[in-house]
Amino acid sequence: MARDMSDKEILKMELEQLKKEVSTARTPVAANCAETVTFAEALVPNDPLIKGVPDDKNPYKGDKGGCIVT
């Protein structure tokens, strides 16, 4: 599409897009950060990567297989 347009038309289109972006409302990151932290902390107790997997359910432990670093 851009190949069919002159440089002037392309610059005009870019300027219109920038005008749209500048008028978009912005919120500071700090305003949203508290909600994100609360959400993540609420999921921590159920996260298997944080609490770990019990040895009896771990397929990579003991006689069920696994890897040995030598």
Steps between C-alpha positions, in 0.01 A plus 500: 500500500777744588669443165199643319508818709724800458733610779271790577198271541698265725612788722143630517376154606775472764412846634133404533598184692726697733219747572279206603770357726575832670136552590475153658462520878800367693511364852817478706640153555492550877121537486463147361788340688315444829225305325754282320692424821178410682394271217839323485518455877152347502619232254821413689354234736376290207799542271683166456818678391520679834372238743661209317377155403477225763756221453232234460344689208826609339564293185864606492592384850663176618428175316253665263781659304672831501833638407835482669754775444854363500 
